[in-house]
């Protein structure tokens, strides 16, 4: 039964929306999954979706995209997807599920509307980029 499944606290796994620039100086935004653990995580599923409303109050919902990574070694970063600034005004959700050994871990990383913006960028040494980090 679902109530019998134990979901321990997720520590050491982060999601970052990072900004970099192309040769013409245009900002490119990408989503990264960061494994800060010393151990690998495996059977990693990431579900990405966006939802909210436009300024007129009409509901907006993006397509749900699913990504699978067989294994992410310890202290490693993987690129999940590019993200357009056109969706920064809505909620952007990344639901991450993975295993360490036989234990399943699960967490939703939710970037609330307008949280992905210049003033929220911090430099992340592992990425060597500025990003909005969700812990």
C-alpha positions as CSV (number, residue, x, y, z in Angstrom):
1,X,0.0,0.0,0.0
2,X,1.1,3.6,-0.7
3,X,1.0,4.4,3.1
4,X,3.6,1.7,3.7
5,X,6.1,3.2,1.3
6,X,8.7,5.3,3.1
7,X,10.0,8.4,1.3
8,X,13.1,9.6,3.1
9,X,14.2,13.2,3.0
10,X,16.0,14.2,-0.2
11,X,19.4,15.8,0.6
12,X,22.2,16.5,-1.8
13,X,20.1,16.6,-5.0
14,X,19.4,20.1,-6.5
15,X,17.8,21.6,-9.6
16,X,19.3,24.7,-11.1
17,X,18.1,26.9,-14.0
18,X,21.4,28.3,-15.4
19,X,22.1,31.2,-17.7
20,X,24.9,31.3,-20.2
21,X,25.5,33.3,-23.4
22,X,26.0,32.3,-27.0
23,X,28.5,33.9,-29.4
24,X,26.1,36.8,-30.2
25,X,25.6,37.6,-26.5
26,X,22.1,36.1,-26.3
27,X,21.1,34.5,-23.0
28,X,20.5,30.8,-23.1
29,X,18.7,29.1,-20.2
30,X,19.0,25.5,-19.3
31,X,17.9,23.2,-16.4
32,X,20.4,21.0,-14.7
33,X,20.1,18.3,-12.1
34,X,23.0,18.4,-9.6
35,X,24.0,15.3,-7.6
36,X,26.1,16.6,-4.7
37,X,26.2,13.2,-3.0
38,X,29.3,11.2,-3.0
39,X,27.3,8.2,-4.1
40,X,25.6,7.6,-7.5
41,X,21.9,7.8,-7.9
42,X,20.2,5.5,-10.4
43,X,16.9,5.0,-12.3
44,X,16.4,8.7,-12.3
45,X,13.2,10.1,-13.6
46,X,12.6,13.8,-14.1
47,X,9.1,15.1,-15.0
48,X,9.0,18.7,-16.2
49,X,5.9,20.8,-16.5
50,X,4.7,24.4,-16.3
51,X,1.4,25.8,-15.3
52,X,-0.2,29.1,-14.3
53,X,-2.2,31.9,-16.0
54,X,-1.5,34.7,-18.4
55,X,-2.1,38.4,-17.5
56,X,-5.7,38.0,-18.6
57,X,-6.3,35.1,-16.2
58,X,-6.4,32.4,-18.9
59,X,-5.0,29.1,-17.7
60,X,-1.6,28.0,-19.2
61,X,-0.3,24.5,-19.1
62,X,2.8,23.3,-20.9
63,X,3.4,19.8,-22.1
64,X,4.7,17.4,-19.5
65,X,8.1,16.1,-20.5
66,X,9.8,13.1,-19.0
67,X,13.5,12.4,-18.8
68,X,15.3,9.3,-17.8
69,X,18.9,8.8,-16.6
70,X,20.1,5.3,-15.9
71,X,22.7,6.6,-13.5
72,X,24.1,9.9,-12.3
73,X,27.5,9.4,-10.6
74,X,28.3,11.1,-7.3
75,X,29.2,14.8,-7.5
76,X,28.0,15.1,-11.1
77,X,25.7,17.4,-13.0
78,X,23.5,16.5,-15.9
79,X,21.6,18.8,-18.3
80,X,17.9,18.1,-18.2
81,X,16.4,20.5,-20.8
82,X,16.6,24.0,-22.3
83,X,14.0,26.4,-20.9
84,X,12.5,29.5,-22.5
85,X,12.2,32.8,-20.7
86,X,8.6,32.8,-22.1
87,X,7.6,30.4,-19.3
88,X,9.3,32.2,-16.4
89,X,6.0,34.0,-15.5
90,X,4.4,30.6,-14.7
91,X,5.2,27.9,-12.2
92,X,7.9,25.5,-13.5
93,X,7.9,22.1,-11.7
94,X,10.6,19.4,-11.8
95,X,9.6,16.2,-10.1
96,X,12.7,14.0,-9.5
97,X,12.5,10.4,-8.5
98,X,15.6,8.1,-8.1
99,X,17.1,5.2,-6.2
100,X,20.1,4.8,-4.0
101,X,20.4,1.0,-3.6
102,X,16.9,-0.3,-3.0
103,X,15.5,2.9,-1.5
104,X,13.4,5.3,-3.6
105,X,13.7,9.0,-3.2
106,X,11.2,11.6,-4.5
107,X,11.0,15.4,-4.5
108,X,9.2,18.2,-6.4
109,X,11.4,21.2,-7.1
110,X,9.0,24.1,-7.8
111,X,10.1,27.4,-9.3
112,X,7.3,29.8,-8.5
113,X,6.3,32.5,-11.1
114,X,8.9,35.1,-11.6
115,X,11.5,33.4,-9.4
116,X,13.8,32.7,-12.4
117,X,15.2,36.2,-12.8
118,X,18.5,38.1,-12.9
119,X,18.4,39.2,-9.2
120,X,18.0,35.6,-8.0
121,X,21.1,34.3,-9.9
122,X,24.0,33.0,-7.8
123,X,27.3,31.6,-9.1
124,X,27.4,27.8,-8.9
125,X,31.0,26.5,-8.9
126,X,30.1,23.0,-10.1
127,X,28.4,24.5,-13.2
128,X,30.8,27.4,-13.6
129,X,27.6,29.4,-14.4
130,X,25.2,31.7,-12.7
131,X,21.8,30.0,-11.9
132,X,18.7,30.1,-9.8
133,X,19.2,27.1,-7.4
134,X,16.4,25.1,-5.9
135,X,17.5,23.0,-2.9
